[in-house]
Amino acid sequence: MSRRWTYRPWTVFALLILLIPALAACGGGTATAPTTAPAAAATDAPAPTAAPTEAMAATEAPTEAMAATEAPTEAAMADEMSGQLTIAGSSALLPLIQEAANQFQTMHPGAQITVTAGGSGAGRTQVCEGKIDIGNSDVPISDDEKTKLSCADAEMTPVAIQAFAPVANKEGPGSVTSLTKDQLVGIFNGTVTNWKDVGGDDTDIILVNRAKGSGTRSNMAKFLFGGDDAQFAEGASEEDNNETVKTTVAQTPGAISYLGFAYLSDPDLLAFSIDGVAPTKADIQAGKWPIGGPGYAITKGAPAPLAKAFLDYVTSAEFQGSDAFDKLGFVPAK
């Protein structure tokens, strides 16, 4: 006999109680999914910050590249202050240029500078021939020299205002300490041959000249003879530089010559005033002293880096305002 199913309300109620948690579980999974995704996104959020860090690194790369670019520049600057530099020419300028070289080498130990004399003419010739880096001269290089020496590109840098004075051995002039221009013209052209003719002792005048091409001689010829070098008396001894002139005159009674102011301090020499104007720096600065002019440093074309660095120093306010000028009897070019 079959069993008949009978509806019982409590049974349905029991089933519903059992199904509600299951439905809640299913509904809760659907609701929590969005909250899980943002949580994961929040956890992963720091990852994008890696990109800015890499970008920053990328932006820093040019800085390093710039540093690498600057390094050769600093090295090049160091190279400009090192190496060998040869300078020759004017013996009148020699003491000043040697002083500048000493100071420059103290500041830049990598620089080796050799300064010699030989005369302005030799300085102009040798620099144009490429034998030296800088040629010192008491006078500008002439147009004729530029043509003959293939030196049209010569560059001249005034480095000082220099002056020259007639000097004599103290034996001969007697009490004479000043000569007129006319008296000096007569002495150096050979028409005045005894010191007594200009008020001195009865002693023969012995002429000591500079070699032709000398800037010192050119300045003296300009003052005495309007630049006509041929008017100097023939037969006078000729010396290559101011130092040998100084020595020869100091050792020779009756001798007379001319020197750059840097050489006038020798106690065995008498430096003459001219027409009552004394050979002093004050008179040079005042424009009263009649013999002299700019001294030049000459290069063939634009100077090489080391030569330029040296010339920049020589013409700088630091050196031009130094006591070297007072000590050596030069007037600054600037």
C-alpha positions in Angstrom: 0.0 0.0 0.0 1.5 3.4 -1.0 2.4 6.2 1.4 0.7 9.4 0.8 2.9 12.7 1.1 1.3 15.1 3.4 2.0 18.9 3.4 3.5 20.1 6.6 4.3 23.8 6.9 7.1 23.3 9.5 8.9 21.2 7.0 9.0 24.0 4.4 10.0 26.4 7.0 12.9 24.2 8.0 14.1 24.0 4.4 14.0 27.7 4.0 16.1 28.1 7.1 18.7 25.7 5.5 18.7 27.6 2.1 19.1 31.2 3.4 22.8 30.8 4.4 23.6 29.3 1.1 22.0 32.1 -0.8 23.7 34.6 1.4 27.0 33.0 0.6 26.3 33.3 -3.1 25.1 36.8 -2.9 28.0 37.8 -0.6 30.6 36.5 -3.2 29.1 38.7 -5.8 29.2 41.8 -3.5 32.7 41.4 -2.3 34.3 40.9 -5.7 34.6 44.7 -6.4 36.2 45.3 -3.0 38.7 42.6 -3.7 39.8 44.2 -7.0 40.5 47.7 -5.4 42.4 46.0 -2.7 44.6 44.3 -5.2 45.0 47.6 -7.1 46.0 49.3 -3.9 48.5 46.6 -3.2 49.9 47.1 -6.7 49.8 50.9 -6.6 53.5 51.4 -5.7 54.5 49.6 -8.9 53.8 52.7 -11.1 56.2 54.8 -9.0 59.0 52.8 -10.5 58.4 54.5 -13.8 59.1 58.1 -12.4 62.2 56.7 -10.8 63.4 55.4 -14.1 62.5 58.7 -15.7 64.5 60.6 -13.1 67.4 58.4 -13.8 66.9 59.1 -17.4 66.9 62.8 -16.7 70.1 62.5 -14.7 71.9 60.9 -17.6 72.3 64.2 -19.5 73.9 65.6 -16.3 76.5 62.9 -16.3 77.0 63.4 -20.0 77.5 67.1 -19.4 80.1 66.3 -16.8 81.8 64.0 -19.2 81.7 66.8 -21.8 83.2 69.3 -19.3 86.1 67.0 -18.3 88.0 67.5 -21.6 87.4 71.2 -21.3 89.1 71.3 -18.0 91.9 69.1 -19.3 92.3 71.4 -22.3 92.6 74.4 -20.0 95.3 72.6 -18.0 97.1 71.8 -21.3 97.0 75.5 -22.2 99.0 76.2 -19.1 101.7 73.6 -19.7 104.3 72.9 -22.3 107.4 74.8 -23.6 107.5 78.4 -24.7 110.5 80.1 -26.3 110.9 83.9 -26.3 113.7 86.0 -27.6 114.6 89.4 -28.9 114.8 92.8 -27.2 117.4 92.9 -24.4 115.8 96.1 -23.1 112.6 94.1 -22.5 114.4 91.1 -21.2 114.3 91.9 -17.5 110.5 92.6 -17.6 109.6 89.5 -19.7 111.9 87.3 -17.5 110.1 88.5 -14.4 106.7 87.8 -16.0 107.9 84.3 -17.0 109.1 83.6 -13.4 105.7 84.6 -12.0 103.8 82.7 -14.6 105.8 79.5 -14.1 105.2 79.8 -10.3 101.5 79.8 -10.9 101.6 77.1 -13.6 104.5 74.7 -12.9 103.7 72.8 -16.1 104.9 75.7 -18.2 108.6 75.9 -19.2 109.5 79.3 -20.5 112.9 80.2 -21.9 113.6 83.9 -22.4 116.7 85.1 -24.1 118.0 88.3 -25.7 119.7 88.7 -29.1 118.2 92.0 -30.1 114.8 93.2 -31.4 115.8 92.5 -35.0 116.6 88.9 -34.2 113.3 88.6 -32.3 111.3 89.8 -35.2 113.2 87.6 -37.7 113.1 84.5 -35.6 109.4 84.6 -34.8 108.5 85.2 -38.4 110.6 82.2 -39.4 108.9 80.1 -36.8 112.0 79.5 -34.8 110.5 80.9 -31.6 107.0 81.4 -30.2 107.3 85.1 -29.2 109.7 87.8 -30.5 110.2 90.8 -28.3 110.9 94.1 -30.0 111.4 97.7 -29.0 109.9 98.9 -32.3 107.0 97.6 -34.5 107.6 95.1 -37.2 107.8 97.2 -40.5 105.8 96.6 -43.6 109.1 95.8 -45.4 109.9 93.1 -42.9 106.4 91.6 -43.2 107.0 91.3 -46.9 110.6 90.0 -46.8 109.9 87.6 -43.9 106.5 86.4 -45.2 105.0 87.7 -42.0 101.9 89.6 -43.0 99.9 87.9 -40.3 102.2 89.1 -37.5 100.4 90.2 -34.4 101.9 92.7 -32.0 101.0 93.1 -28.3 102.3 96.2 -26.5 103.6 94.9 -23.1 105.2 98.0 -21.6 106.2 101.6 -22.3 110.0 101.7 -22.1 112.6 104.4 -22.2 116.3 104.7 -23.1 118.9 107.0 -21.8 122.5 108.0 -22.8 125.0 106.5 -20.3 128.7 107.0 -19.8 131.7 105.7 -17.8 132.1 108.1 -14.9 135.7 108.8 -16.0 135.4 111.5 -18.8 132.2 113.5 -18.2 133.7 115.1 -15.1 131.0 117.2 -13.5 128.6 117.0 -16.5 125.4 115.3 -15.7 123.1 116.7 -18.4 123.6 117.0 -22.2 121.6 118.8 -24.8 120.2 117.0 -27.8 122.6 118.9 -30.1 125.6 117.7 -28.0 124.4 114.1 -28.1 123.9 114.4 -31.9 127.5 115.6 -32.2 128.9 112.8 -30.0 127.1 110.0 -31.8 127.7 111.2 -35.3 131.4 111.5 -34.5 131.9 115.3 -34.8 132.4 115.7 -31.0 135.3 113.5 -29.9 136.5 114.8 -26.6 134.6 115.2 -23.3 136.1 118.7 -22.8 134.1 119.8 -25.8 130.9 119.4 -23.8 132.3 120.6 -20.5 133.9 117.5 -19.3 137.5 116.3 -18.7 140.1 116.2 -21.4 139.4 112.6 -22.3 138.7 111.0 -25.6 135.1 109.9 -26.2 134.8 106.2 -27.0 131.5 105.3 -28.7 129.8 102.1 -27.9 126.9 101.3 -30.2 124.2 98.6 -30.5 124.2 96.4 -33.6 122.0 97.4 -36.5 118.5 96.0 -36.2 118.5 96.7 -32.4 115.3 98.3 -31.2 117.3 100.3 -28.6 119.5 101.6 -31.4 116.4 102.4 -33.5 114.9 104.4 -30.7 118.1 106.3 -30.3 118.3 106.9 -34.0 114.8 108.2 -34.0 115.6 110.7 -31.3 119.0 111.8 -32.6 118.7 111.6 -36.4 115.0 111.4 -37.2 115.4 107.6 -37.7 118.3 107.8 -40.1 120.5 105.0 -38.7 123.3 105.8 -41.2 124.2 108.9 -39.3 125.8 107.0 -36.5 129.5 107.4 -36.6 131.4 104.5 -38.2 134.0 102.6 -36.4 132.2 102.4 -33.0 132.1 99.0 -31.4 128.7 97.3 -31.7 127.2 95.1 -29.0 124.4 92.6 -29.3 122.5 93.5 -26.1 122.0 95.9 -23.3 123.9 93.7 -20.8 127.1 93.7 -22.9 126.8 97.5 -23.5 126.5 98.0 -19.7 129.6 95.9 -19.0 131.6 97.5 -21.8 130.8 101.1 -20.8 131.4 100.4 -17.1 134.8 99.0 -17.8 136.0 101.6 -20.4 137.0 105.1 -19.3 135.6 107.7 -21.7 133.0 105.4 -23.1 129.4 106.5 -23.9 126.4 104.6 -25.2 122.6 104.2 -24.4 120.6 101.7 -22.4 117.1 100.7 -21.5 116.0 102.1 -18.1 116.2 98.6 -16.5 120.0 98.8 -16.7 120.6 102.3 -15.3 121.1 101.2 -11.7 124.7 100.1 -12.2 126.8 102.3 -9.8 129.6 102.4 -12.4 127.5 104.2 -14.9 126.4 107.8 -15.3 122.9 108.3 -16.8 122.6 111.7 -18.4 119.6 114.1 -18.2 118.7 115.5 -21.6 118.1 119.3 -21.7 117.6 119.2 -17.9 115.0 116.5 -17.9 116.1 113.6 -15.7 115.8 109.9 -16.7 113.1 109.0 -14.2 109.9 107.1 -14.3 108.0 110.2 -13.3 109.3 112.1 -16.3 108.4 109.2 -18.6 104.8 109.1 -17.2 104.6 112.9 -17.6 105.6 112.6 -21.3 108.8 114.7 -20.7 111.4 112.1 -21.5 112.1 112.1 -25.2 113.5 108.6 -26.0 111.3 105.6 -25.9 107.9 104.1 -26.8 106.0 100.8 -26.5 107.8 97.5 -26.4 106.1 94.7 -28.3 105.6 90.9 -28.0 105.2 89.6 -31.6 103.7 86.3 -32.7 103.3 85.0 -36.2 99.6 84.8 -36.6 97.4 84.3 -33.6 99.4 83.0 -30.6 99.2 79.3 -29.6 97.3 78.5 -26.4 100.3 78.7 -24.1 101.7 81.8 -25.7 98.2 83.5 -25.5 97.9 82.5 -21.8 101.3 84.0 -21.1 100.6 87.2 -23.1 97.2 87.5 -21.3 99.1 87.4 -18.0 101.7 90.0 -19.1 99.0 92.4 -20.1 96.7 91.7 -17.1 96.0 94.3 -14.5 97.7 91.9 -12.0 101.1 92.1 -13.7 100.8 95.6 -15.2 100.1 96.9 -11.7 102.9 94.9 -10.0 106.1 96.3 -8.5 108.1 94.8 -11.4 107.5 98.0 -13.4 108.8 100.3 -10.6 111.7 98.0 -9.9 112.8 97.8 -13.5 112.0 101.3 -14.7 109.1 100.4 -17.1 105.8 102.1 -17.4 102.7 99.9 -17.8 101.3 99.6 -21.3 97.8 99.8 -19.9 
